[in-house]
Amino acid sequence: MGDEKERFYMRLATIPGITPMPSVGDWILVRVERPAEVARRVTRRMEPGLISVPRHVEGAVRLTVSDPKTNEQLLSALRESIPA
């Protein structure tokens, strides 16, 4: 999963309004404005559990690293869900 996580991280960094942070495990923490709204919008388009709002981190969502196809779908959903 290491190579896919790195690829996903780099792709996240190309989306305006998203700042990925170094993360351990099979998830990536990203800074976004209005995290609850972003998570709600993405969850409507994707299967549950791929995005969550961590309780102890302000202004961030947690993304589960999955297979390349699912990650691409998540990237697309994020692009469309980030407030302009």
C-alpha positions in Angstrom: 0.0 0.0 0.0 3.0 2.3 0.4 3.4 3.2 -3.3 -0.4 3.8 -3.7 -0.4 6.0 -0.5 2.4 8.1 -1.9 0.7 8.4 -5.3 -2.6 9.3 -3.6 -0.9 11.9 -1.4 0.8 13.6 -4.4 -2.5 13.7 -6.3 -4.3 15.2 -3.3 -1.7 18.0 -3.2 -2.7 19.1 -6.7 -6.3 19.9 -5.6 -6.8 23.6 -4.7 -8.1 24.0 -1.1 -6.6 20.7 0.1 -3.3 20.4 2.1 -2.3 16.8 2.8 -0.3 16.3 6.0 2.3 13.5 6.7 0.2 10.6 8.1 1.0 7.1 9.5 -1.1 4.1 8.6 -3.6 3.5 5.8 -5.1 7.0 5.9 -4.1 10.6 5.1 -5.1 13.6 7.1 -5.8 16.7 4.9 -6.5 20.3 5.9 -9.7 21.7 4.3 -12.1 24.6 5.0 -15.4 23.4 6.4 -14.4 19.8 7.0 -17.9 18.6 8.1 -19.4 20.0 4.9 -16.7 18.4 2.7 -17.1 15.1 4.5 -20.9 15.2 4.0 -20.7 16.0 0.3 -18.1 13.3 -0.4 -20.0 10.7 1.7 -23.1 11.3 -0.5 -21.0 10.2 -3.6 -18.8 7.5 -2.1 -19.2 4.4 0.1 -19.2 5.2 3.9 -15.9 5.1 5.8 -13.6 6.6 3.2 -13.7 10.1 4.8 -14.2 11.2 8.4 -13.8 14.3 10.5 -11.3 13.6 13.3 -12.5 15.0 16.7 -9.2 16.4 17.9 -7.9 18.0 14.7 -9.5 21.4 13.7 -10.0 22.0 10.0 -9.2 18.6 8.7 -10.6 15.4 7.3 -9.2 11.9 7.4 -9.1 9.9 4.1 -8.7 6.1 3.9 -6.2 5.0 1.3 -7.8 2.3 -0.8 -7.1 0.8 -4.2 -6.2 3.1 -7.2 -9.7 3.1 -8.7 -11.4 4.0 -5.4 -8.8 6.6 -4.7 -9.4 8.2 -8.1 -13.1 8.3 -7.4 -12.4 9.9 -4.0 -10.2 12.5 -5.6 -12.9 13.4 -8.1 -15.5 13.6 -5.3 -13.2 15.8 -3.3 -12.6 18.2 -6.2 -16.3 18.7 -6.6 -16.9 19.0 -2.8 -14.3 21.6 -1.8 -16.1 25.0 -1.2 -15.1 27.6 -3.8 
